[in-house]
Amino acid sequence: MSGCLTATVALLAAVATVHAVSVPTRLFFSHGSSSAYASGQIAGAAARQYVLAVNADQKVTVTLDTPDPSLRFDVTPADGREPLYVGRGANQQTWSGTLPAEGDYIISVYAARAEAPPDHEAKYKLTVTLS
């Protein structure tokens, strides 16, 4: 598990060069629930990080609910492999996919720099559903 933690720290350090990153928050699922929720606010070039632990071949759906079209999210394996999803536009607020390996995945929520001025603030709600 320490290798996964090292990879997670390396990934977050790489993201921090692009966005001001918060301390990652681990997502937990209530007993009997297949969904986890998080909400927050992004200010300027900040990013919020969420860690999701999954089994191999588990299907995940991530939905970002926000009135702000500049907010995006990415889904990346914590071991630093290529991102599974990179937010590309305001109309792409939901992503579903099957995660290839057991372990931690990082969901980053951030504002697209080209669309958000430095004093920009945006609220959001993140829903992650496993099936």
C-alpha positions in Angstrom: 0.0 0.0 0.0 2.9 2.4 0.6 3.7 2.3 -3.1 0.2 3.4 -3.9 0.6 6.2 -1.3 3.9 7.3 -2.9 2.3 7.4 -6.3 -0.6 9.4 -5.0 1.7 12.0 -3.5 3.7 12.2 -6.8 0.5 12.6 -8.8 -0.8 15.3 -6.5 2.6 17.1 -6.7 2.3 17.1 -10.5 -1.3 18.5 -10.3 -0.2 21.2 -7.8 2.1 22.7 -10.5 -1.0 23.5 -12.5 -3.6 24.1 -9.8 -3.5 25.0 -6.1 -4.4 21.6 -4.7 -6.3 21.0 -1.5 -5.5 18.1 0.8 -7.2 15.1 -0.8 -10.5 13.9 0.7 -11.2 10.2 0.7 -14.8 9.4 -0.5 -16.7 6.9 1.7 -19.9 5.1 0.9 -22.6 4.7 3.5 -23.5 1.1 4.5 -25.8 -0.2 1.7 -25.3 2.8 -0.6 -23.6 2.7 -4.0 -23.1 6.4 -4.2 -20.9 8.9 -2.4 -21.3 12.7 -2.4 -19.0 15.7 -1.9 -19.6 19.4 -2.3 -17.5 22.4 -2.2 -16.4 25.6 -3.8 -13.5 26.3 -6.2 -11.8 29.7 -6.0 -9.5 30.9 -8.8 -7.0 28.3 -9.9 -7.6 26.0 -6.9 -8.5 22.3 -7.3 -10.2 19.9 -5.0 -9.0 16.3 -4.9 -11.0 13.2 -4.0 -9.6 9.7 -3.5 -11.8 6.7 -4.5 -10.9 3.1 -3.6 -12.3 0.5 -6.0 -12.0 -3.1 -7.1 -10.7 -4.2 -10.5 -13.3 -4.0 -13.3 -15.7 -2.0 -11.2 -17.9 0.5 -13.1 -18.0 4.1 -11.8 -20.1 7.0 -12.8 -18.9 10.5 -11.8 -21.3 13.5 -12.1 -20.3 17.1 -11.5 -23.4 19.3 -10.8 -22.6 23.0 -11.0 -24.2 26.0 -12.6 -20.7 27.2 -13.6 -19.6 26.1 -17.1 -15.9 26.6 -16.3 -15.7 23.7 -13.8 -14.3 20.4 -14.9 -13.2 17.1 -13.4 -10.6 14.5 -14.2 -10.3 10.9 -13.2 -6.7 9.5 -12.8 -5.2 6.3 -11.3 -3.3 7.2 -8.2 -0.3 5.4 -9.4 0.3 8.1 -12.0 -0.8 6.2 -15.1 -2.6 8.1 -17.9 -5.9 9.8 -16.9 -9.0 7.8 -17.7 -11.0 10.9 -18.2 -10.1 14.6 -18.7 -12.8 17.2 -18.6 -13.1 18.9 -21.9 -16.1 21.2 -21.8 -19.1 22.5 -20.0 -21.4 20.0 -21.6 -19.4 17.0 -20.4 -20.4 16.9 -16.7 -20.8 13.1 -16.4 -18.4 10.3 -17.1 -18.9 6.5 -16.8 -16.2 3.9 -17.2 -14.9 0.6 -15.9 -11.8 1.0 -13.8 -9.1 -1.4 -15.0 -7.3 -2.1 -11.7 -7.9 -2.3 -8.0 -6.7 0.6 -5.9 -7.1 4.4 -5.5 -8.2 6.8 -8.2 -8.1 10.6 -7.9 -11.0 12.8 -9.0 -9.8 16.4 -9.4 -12.4 19.2 -9.6 -11.1 22.5 -11.0 -11.9 25.6 -13.1 -10.6 25.8 -16.6 -8.1 28.6 -16.5 -9.1 30.1 -19.9 -12.7 30.5 -18.7 -12.2 31.5 -15.1 -10.7 34.8 -13.9 -8.4 34.8 -10.9 -11.2 36.0 -8.5 -13.6 33.3 -9.8 -15.6 31.2 -7.3 -17.9 28.3 -8.2 -19.9 25.9 -6.1 -20.4 22.3 -7.1 -21.7 18.9 -6.0 -19.9 15.7 -6.9 -21.6 12.3 -7.1 -19.7 9.1 -7.5 -21.7 5.9 -8.1 -20.2 2.4 -8.2 -21.9 -0.6 -9.8 
